[in-house]
Amino acid sequence: MMGAPEISVAMLTKEWPPQIYGGAGVHVANLVQALQNEPALEVAVHCFGAARRDATGYQLPSPLTEINPALQALLIDFDMALALGDRGIAHSHTWYANFAGYLASKMYRIPHVITAHSLEPLRPWKAEQLGGGYQISSWVEQLAYESAAAIISVSDGMRADLLACYPKVDPNRVVTIRNGIDVTRFQPIDGRAVVAKYGIDSPYAIFVGRITRQKGLAHLLRAWRDVAPEFGLVLAASSPDEPAIGAEVESLISELQRDRMNIVWIKEMLPHEELVALLSEARTFVCPSIYEPLGIVNLEAMACETAVVASRVGGIPEVVADGETGILVDHKTEAAQFEAGLRAAITKVMSDPELATRLGKAGRIRASEQFGWDKVARQTVDLYRSLI
């Protein structure tokens, strides 16, 4: 008969399958799966939304669903915290769930671990999405970070940003554990049937991501105006986080489509197999982010043997080896300079199939050797053990 687990963890997250829309949700789903293979460890997932087979869900009744989203998150966090009395560690992801971890740490005197996926002070455009709620999200993040037992940063760049934003945080409590990639789920496949389904009939670059200012899609669309017309652009872009950026992106795409036949906009989230197929067949994956703590999407592309063109921001240089697995473009404060750099890098890779192939194969090797989820899980368990 098996005894009680050595470590019992409450994993606190807004996103959980099937409701995953960003990198933090992908991270949590993969981390939990990897942790389930670790001995003497029990993980219980608590998430926003309806009840799941594999998680406890929390949602508000009407009319509370009409209030500011930031206040909704705090109310859900109160309910979530009340259910954590039997856990030994609370591990939260993003400010949405950080307050639940903070409350649990105070109520039950258990360690609170935070994985830092992004920083509110470095995302001022969130004020457009949350309104006054941005002040609440910023307050919650600071409160949680300054009192957490440990903070996991997903890159060294992110760690430096975190300590700069929150100087009261003890650097000894911040450890870098980089995101991982499942190279069995993301690997090169024959995607020609999917390419044909979407009417793509030329060598193409692909962008995958939410429509948010952070992802820099508008910069890519302006840069593409002067990319050679024989190259196509596939945009798997959905879920604008506020109306202004949604309208700007739609206008820029429409402008490109008036002049070119090979601009394909996929507005819904792609099924996994189709995503892997389109990544595998693309000559280049483009990540024009203006802020990116790590960028799981780059790892996904690399695992599919796709060359990457990305901005040199945040943790991206820790993933994409410049000149080896892709080309990095300096992010300039002057938009025109950044867009010119993107255009030059895209053109270089798109115009040289042999270069694209070499970068892609090296990317697959790098993703496989350095970014496995088993390694992430072992490092995370070691951190847990240091706190109990």
LUMKE-915807 format. One line per field, with one value per residue (C-alpha): residue number from 0; residue in one letter; y negated, z negated, x negated. Coordinates in Angstrom, 2 decimals, always signed. Layout:
// residues N
pos = NUM, ... .
code = A, ... .
north = Y, ... .
up = Z, ... .
east = X, ... .
// end
This chain:
// residues 388
pos = 0, 1, 2, 3, 4, 5, 6, 7, 8, 9, 10, 11, 12, 13, 14, 15, 16, 17, 18, 19, 20, 21, 22, 23, 24, 25, 26, 27, 28, 29, 30, 31, 32, 33, 34, 35, 36, 37, 38, 39, 40, 41, 42, 43, 44, 45, 46, 47, 48, 49, 50, 51, 52, 53, 54, 55, 56, 57, 58, 59, 60, 61, 62, 63, 64, 65, 66, 67, 68, 69, 70, 71, 72, 73, 74, 75, 76, 77, 78, 79, 80, 81, 82, 83, 84, 85, 86, 87, 88, 89, 90, 91, 92, 93, 94, 95, 96, 97, 98, 99, 100, 101, 102, 103, 104, 105, 106, 107, 108, 109, 110, 111, 112, 113, 114, 115, 116, 117, 118, 119, 120, 121, 122, 123, 124, 125, 126, 127, 128, 129, 130, 131, 132, 133, 134, 135, 136, 137, 138, 139, 140, 141, 142, 143, 144, 145, 146, 147, 148, 149, 150, 151, 152, 153, 154, 155, 156, 157, 158, 159, 160, 161, 162, 163, 164, 165, 166, 167, 168, 169, 170, 171, 172, 173, 174, 175, 176, 177, 178, 179, 180, 181, 182, 183, 184, 185, 186, 187, 188, 189, 190, 191, 192, 193, 194, 195, 196, 197, 198, 199, 200, 201, 202, 203, 204, 205, 206, 207, 208, 209, 210, 211, 212, 213, 214, 215, 216, 217, 218, 219, 220, 221, 222, 223, 224, 225, 226, 227, 228, 229, 230, 231, 232, 233, 234, 235, 236, 237, 238, 239, 240, 241, 242, 243, 244, 245, 246, 247, 248, 249, 250, 251, 252, 253, 254, 255, 256, 257, 258, 259, 260, 261, 262, 263, 264, 265, 266, 267, 268, 269, 270, 271, 272, 273, 274, 275, 276, 277, 278, 279, 280, 281, 282, 283, 284, 285, 286, 287, 288, 289, 290, 291, 292, 293, 294, 295, 296, 297, 298, 299, 300, 301, 302, 303, 304, 305, 306, 307, 308, 309, 310, 311, 312, 313, 314, 315, 316, 317, 318, 319, 320, 321, 322, 323, 324, 325, 326, 327, 328, 329, 330, 331, 332, 333, 334, 335, 336, 337, 338, 339, 340, 341, 342, 343, 344, 345, 346, 347, 348, 349, 350, 351, 352, 353, 354, 355, 356, 357, 358, 359, 360, 361, 362, 363, 364, 365, 366, 367, 368, 369, 370, 371, 372, 373, 374, 375, 376, 377, 378, 379, 380, 381, 382, 383, 384, 385, 386, 387 .
code = M, M, G, A, P, E, I, S, V, A, M, L, T, K, E, W, P, P, Q, I, Y, G, G, A, G, V, H, V, A, N, L, V, Q, A, L, Q, N, E, P, A, L, E, V, A, V, H, C, F, G, A, A, R, R, D, A, T, G, Y, Q, L, P, S, P, L, T, E, I, N, P, A, L, Q, A, L, L, I, D, F, D, M, A, L, A, L, G, D, R, G, I, A, H, S, H, T, W, Y, A, N, F, A, G, Y, L, A, S, K, M, Y, R, I, P, H, V, I, T, A, H, S, L, E, P, L, R, P, W, K, A, E, Q, L, G, G, G, Y, Q, I, S, S, W, V, E, Q, L, A, Y, E, S, A, A, A, I, I, S, V, S, D, G, M, R, A, D, L, L, A, C, Y, P, K, V, D, P, N, R, V, V, T, I, R, N, G, I, D, V, T, R, F, Q, P, I, D, G, R, A, V, V, A, K, Y, G, I, D, S, P, Y, A, I, F, V, G, R, I, T, R, Q, K, G, L, A, H, L, L, R, A, W, R, D, V, A, P, E, F, G, L, V, L, A, A, S, S, P, D, E, P, A, I, G, A, E, V, E, S, L, I, S, E, L, Q, R, D, R, M, N, I, V, W, I, K, E, M, L, P, H, E, E, L, V, A, L, L, S, E, A, R, T, F, V, C, P, S, I, Y, E, P, L, G, I, V, N, L, E, A, M, A, C, E, T, A, V, V, A, S, R, V, G, G, I, P, E, V, V, A, D, G, E, T, G, I, L, V, D, H, K, T, E, A, A, Q, F, E, A, G, L, R, A, A, I, T, K, V, M, S, D, P, E, L, A, T, R, L, G, K, A, G, R, I, R, A, S, E, Q, F, G, W, D, K, V, A, R, Q, T, V, D, L, Y, R, S, L, I .
north = +0.00, -3.35, -6.00, -9.67, -11.76, -13.55, -16.77, -17.85, -20.81, -22.97, -24.21, -27.49, -28.77, -30.70, -28.50, -24.74, -22.48, -22.87, -26.61, -27.47, -30.61, -31.63, -30.50, -30.38, -27.86, -25.71, -25.83, -24.76, -21.87, -20.49, -21.07, -19.21, -16.29, -16.11, -16.42, -13.47, -11.29, -12.42, -10.04, -11.07, -14.09, -14.82, -17.71, -19.02, -21.60, -24.54, -26.65, -29.31, -28.17, -25.17, -21.94, -19.60, -15.88, -16.58, -19.92, -21.88, -24.79, -28.11, -30.55, -33.39, -33.50, -36.26, -39.26, -39.15, -38.20, -41.76, -43.49, -44.48, -41.36, -42.14, -42.17, -38.92, -37.34, -38.43, -36.98, -33.66, -33.69, -34.01, -30.88, -29.06, -29.85, -28.41, -24.99, -24.70, -23.78, -20.23, -21.25, -21.60, -24.07, -26.58, -27.18, -29.95, -31.15, -34.76, -37.53, -36.06, -33.22, -34.77, -36.25, -32.78, -31.56, -34.62, -34.10, -30.38, -31.08, -33.36, -31.23, -27.87, -28.90, -27.03, -28.11, -30.05, -29.49, -31.73, -31.10, -34.51, -34.38, -38.14, -41.38, -43.90, -47.00, -45.98, -45.60, -49.07, -48.34, -46.05, -49.22, -49.24, -45.75, -45.96, -49.67, -50.53, -46.85, -47.24, -49.01, -46.03, -43.45, -45.44, -45.67, -41.93, -41.02, -43.20, -41.95, -38.32, -38.63, -40.47, -37.86, -34.60, -31.90, -31.43, -32.79, -30.79, -32.93, -31.36, -33.01, -34.92, -37.98, -37.69, -37.33, -40.56, -42.39, -41.07, -42.25, -45.64, -46.03, -44.76, -45.71, -44.55, -40.94, -38.98, -37.81, -34.57, -33.68, -33.99, -30.98, -30.52, -27.37, -27.78, -26.62, -23.25, -21.70, -18.26, -17.24, -14.23, -16.47, -19.05, -17.40, -17.84, -16.11, -16.08, -18.95, -19.37, -18.39, -21.06, -23.64, -22.82, -23.03, -26.68, -27.53, -28.23, -27.89, -29.56, -29.41, -31.12, -32.55, -31.97, -33.91, -32.16, -34.07, -36.14, -39.61, -41.74, -44.59, -42.39, -40.05, -42.83, -41.59, -45.10, -45.55, -42.36, -43.42, -46.79, -45.13, -42.71, -45.52, -45.42, -41.67, -40.13, -39.27, -35.70, -34.82, -34.13, -35.01, -32.80, -34.43, -32.10, -35.06, -35.30, -36.62, -40.37, -41.45, -44.89, -46.54, -49.03, -46.47, -44.19, -46.95, -47.95, -44.40, -43.80, -47.01, -46.11, -42.60, -43.92, -46.34, -43.51, -41.29, -43.99, -43.85, -40.16, -36.82, -34.89, -36.47, -33.85, -34.82, -31.94, -33.57, -30.55, -28.59, -25.82, -22.16, -20.81, -18.62, -21.50, -23.82, -21.30, -20.78, -24.50, -25.02, -22.06, -23.30, -26.96, -28.24, -30.72, -31.29, -34.96, -36.16, -39.99, -40.38, -43.64, -41.88, -38.15, -36.57, -33.41, -32.59, -28.99, -29.53, -29.78, -26.41, -24.90, -26.14, -24.97, -21.51, -21.35, -22.13, -25.61, -28.51, -31.40, -35.15, -36.82, -40.03, -40.24, -40.91, -39.29, -35.60, -35.00, -35.06, -32.21, -30.09, -31.18, -30.97, -33.87, -32.63, -29.00, -28.30, -31.61, -35.32, -37.82, -41.40, -44.23, -45.79, -49.53, -52.12, -53.60, -51.37, -51.96, -50.72, -47.56, -46.86, -47.37, -44.86, -42.35, -42.75, -42.20, -39.09, -37.60, -38.23, -36.65, -33.38, -33.23, -33.79, -31.02, -27.59, -25.96, -28.46, -27.92, -24.15, -24.43, -26.76, -24.54, -21.33, -23.00, -24.33, -20.85, -19.61, -22.56, -22.17, -18.43, -18.64, -21.72, -22.20, -18.92, -19.04, -16.24, -18.59, -21.36, -18.98, -17.80, -21.36, -22.34, -19.40, -20.31, -23.80, -22.42, -20.23, -23.21, -24.92, -22.16 .
up = +0.00, +1.03, -1.62, -1.50, +1.11, -0.04, +1.61, +2.31, +4.68, +5.66, +9.21, +9.60, +13.09, +15.12, +18.20, +18.35, +21.25, +23.21, +22.48, +23.36, +25.33, +24.45, +23.55, +19.80, +20.35, +22.57, +19.89, +17.06, +19.02, +19.96, +16.52, +14.75, +17.17, +16.56, +12.77, +12.75, +13.66, +10.60, +7.59, +4.20, +5.68, +5.95, +8.01, +7.88, +10.52, +9.67, +12.63, +13.78, +15.53, +15.43, +13.63, +15.50, +15.20, +14.20, +12.40, +9.97, +11.79, +10.35, +12.00, +10.87, +11.02, +12.85, +12.37, +11.08, +14.58, +15.66, +13.37, +14.27, +15.25, +12.65, +9.86, +11.20, +10.90, +7.25, +6.36, +7.99, +6.16, +2.81, +3.57, +4.84, +1.72, -0.54, +1.08, +0.53, -3.15, -2.41, -0.19, -1.18, +1.55, +3.63, +7.10, +9.12, +12.69, +13.86, +11.77, +12.34, +9.91, +7.85, +5.30, +4.51, +3.80, +1.67, -0.42, -0.83, -2.05, -4.75, -5.73, -5.86, -6.35, -3.27, -0.74, +2.25, +5.50, +8.50, +12.08, +13.66, +17.26, +17.78, +15.81, +15.61, +15.45, +18.81, +20.44, +20.14, +23.10, +20.74, +19.50, +22.81, +22.07, +18.31, +17.87, +14.18, +13.56, +14.73, +11.46, +9.64, +11.64, +11.05, +7.30, +7.04, +8.92, +6.74, +3.51, +4.51, +5.82, +2.78, +0.39, +2.35, +0.94, +4.41, +7.91, +11.04, +13.96, +17.41, +18.65, +17.37, +19.22, +17.38, +14.06, +14.67, +15.62, +12.54, +10.13, +11.85, +11.60, +8.02, +6.18, +2.83, +4.03, +2.63, +5.63, +3.77, +4.07, +7.87, +9.89, +13.67, +14.99, +18.71, +20.49, +22.19, +25.40, +26.08, +29.18, +29.68, +30.14, +32.15, +34.85, +38.62, +40.56, +44.11, +44.02, +47.74, +47.42, +44.76, +46.85, +49.77, +47.52, +46.77, +50.39, +49.80, +53.10, +52.59, +50.14, +47.00, +43.61, +40.70, +37.59, +34.74, +31.78, +30.18, +31.52, +28.80, +28.86, +27.05, +30.06, +32.50, +35.34, +36.66, +37.09, +39.14, +41.36, +42.09, +42.73, +45.18, +47.52, +49.08, +48.93, +52.41, +53.59, +54.56, +50.86, +48.92, +45.36, +43.19, +40.09, +37.46, +35.41, +33.25, +30.01, +30.03, +26.43, +27.06, +29.97, +31.08, +31.84, +33.44, +35.80, +36.61, +37.49, +39.58, +41.55, +42.21, +43.36, +45.66, +47.17, +47.93, +49.33, +51.77, +53.42, +53.02, +53.41, +50.95, +47.59, +45.61, +42.34, +40.14, +37.50, +35.32, +33.11, +35.17, +34.20, +33.04, +36.09, +38.47, +36.47, +36.65, +40.38, +41.17, +39.05, +40.72, +44.26, +43.59, +44.74, +41.86, +38.56, +37.55, +33.94, +33.99, +30.26, +28.54, +25.15, +24.64, +21.41, +23.35, +26.26, +26.37, +29.96, +31.05, +29.45, +31.19, +34.56, +33.90, +32.90, +36.30, +38.05, +39.07, +39.28, +36.97, +37.45, +34.10, +32.21, +29.82, +26.68, +23.28, +23.20, +26.96, +27.36, +24.81, +27.15, +30.67, +31.31, +33.66, +36.92, +35.83, +35.48, +36.74, +37.14, +34.36, +35.10, +32.70, +31.42, +31.92, +30.18, +33.66, +35.32, +38.85, +37.92, +36.32, +39.30, +41.73, +39.75, +39.79, +43.54, +44.20, +42.01, +43.47, +47.00, +46.26, +45.04, +47.50, +50.44, +49.41, +49.00, +48.07, +45.25, +44.04, +43.99, +42.11, +39.48, +39.09, +38.55, +35.99, +34.24, +33.87, +32.29, +29.88, +28.81, +28.23, +26.29, +24.14, +23.55, +22.46, +20.00, +17.95, +17.12, +16.18, +13.90, +12.08, +11.46, +10.22, +7.78, +6.48, +5.77, +3.98, +1.78, +0.82, -0.63, -2.83 .
east = +0.00, -1.40, -1.92, -1.00, -2.82, -5.94, -4.80, -1.20, -0.87, +2.07, +1.48, +3.39, +4.11, +6.61, +6.15, +6.60, +7.61, +9.74, +9.61, +6.02, +5.28, +1.72, -1.76, -1.07, +1.73, -0.47, -3.17, -0.86, +0.66, -2.75, -4.27, -1.47, -1.77, -5.53, -5.14, -2.75, -5.72, -7.66, -7.56, -6.17, -4.41, -0.69, +0.65, +4.22, +5.16, +7.45, +8.51, +10.94, +14.13, +16.40, +15.55, +13.20, +12.59, +8.98, +9.29, +11.45, +13.06, +14.25, +16.64, +18.85, +22.63, +24.46, +24.51, +20.91, +19.78, +20.55, +18.07, +14.50, +12.45, +9.79, +12.38, +13.82, +10.38, +10.04, +13.44, +12.55, +9.21, +11.02, +13.05, +9.98, +7.95, +10.66, +10.19, +6.43, +6.22, +5.06, +2.14, -1.51, -2.46, -0.50, -1.97, -0.32, -0.62, +0.07, +1.58, +5.04, +4.28, +1.47, +3.87, +5.25, +1.73, +1.01, +4.16, +3.48, -0.05, +1.33, +4.33, +2.59, -1.08, -2.23, -4.90, -3.63, -5.56, -4.92, -5.92, -6.48, -5.29, -5.09, -5.21, -2.38, -4.67, -6.14, -2.71, -1.15, +1.14, +3.07, +4.77, +6.65, +7.97, +8.62, +9.31, +9.01, +8.51, +4.92, +4.17, +5.63, +3.65, +0.45, +1.14, +1.88, -1.27, -3.50, -1.88, -2.28, -5.83, -7.12, -5.72, -6.24, -8.49, -10.00, -9.53, -10.31, -11.41, -11.06, -14.28, -17.31, -16.04, -12.75, -14.57, -16.50, -13.29, -11.52, -14.20, -14.29, -10.51, -10.29, -13.50, -12.05, -12.09, -15.03, -17.13, -17.86, -14.17, -14.13, -15.30, -15.35, -13.66, -13.09, -9.97, -10.00, -8.69, -7.24, -9.20, -6.94, -3.90, -5.82, -7.89, -8.14, -5.37, -4.06, -1.61, -0.92, +2.74, +3.32, +1.44, +3.74, +6.82, +6.04, +5.26, +1.57, -0.29, -3.69, -6.61, -5.35, -6.22, -3.88, -2.86, -1.03, +0.34, +3.02, +3.77, +2.23, -0.26, -2.77, -3.03, -3.98, -1.77, -1.14, -4.91, -5.10, -2.21, -3.80, -7.16, -5.52, -4.49, -7.96, -8.63, -8.78, -5.24, -6.14, -6.32, -3.14, -2.21, -0.01, +1.46, +2.88, +4.02, +7.12, +8.63, +7.83, +7.55, +9.04, +10.94, +8.28, +5.56, +8.14, +9.24, +5.65, +4.63, +7.74, +7.09, +3.45, +4.34, +7.05, +4.55, +2.11, +4.85, +5.92, +2.50, +1.59, +3.30, +1.15, +2.03, +3.98, +5.65, +6.85, +9.03, +9.83, +7.47, +5.93, +6.32, +2.99, +2.34, +3.02, +0.75, -2.10, -1.46, -1.58, -4.69, -6.39, -5.72, -6.58, -9.94, -10.07, -8.30, -8.15, -7.91, -7.88, -7.09, -7.93, -7.83, -8.37, -9.65, -10.56, -8.27, -7.05, -5.91, -9.53, -10.28, -7.26, -8.49, -12.04, -10.79, -9.06, -12.39, -11.27, -13.72, -12.83, -12.98, -12.34, -12.85, -15.77, -13.73, -13.25, -14.08, -13.93, -17.75, -17.92, -15.77, -16.69, -20.44, -21.13, -22.66, -22.30, -18.57, -17.24, -17.86, -17.26, -16.23, -16.98, -13.79, -14.12, -12.00, -11.55, -8.96, -10.26, -13.75, -12.38, -10.14, -13.03, -15.09, -12.24, -11.82, -15.53, -15.73, -12.54, -13.76, -17.14, -15.61, -12.72, -15.08, -17.50, -15.83, -19.14, -19.67, -16.11, -16.65, -19.94, -18.47, -15.42, -17.36, -19.59, -16.49, -15.03, -18.28, -18.44, -14.80, -15.24, -18.49, -17.94, -14.21, -12.64, -9.73, -11.28, -14.14, -11.68, -9.78, -12.92, -14.08, -10.62, -10.46, -13.93, -12.61, -9.56, -11.76, -13.91, -10.82, -9.40 .
// end
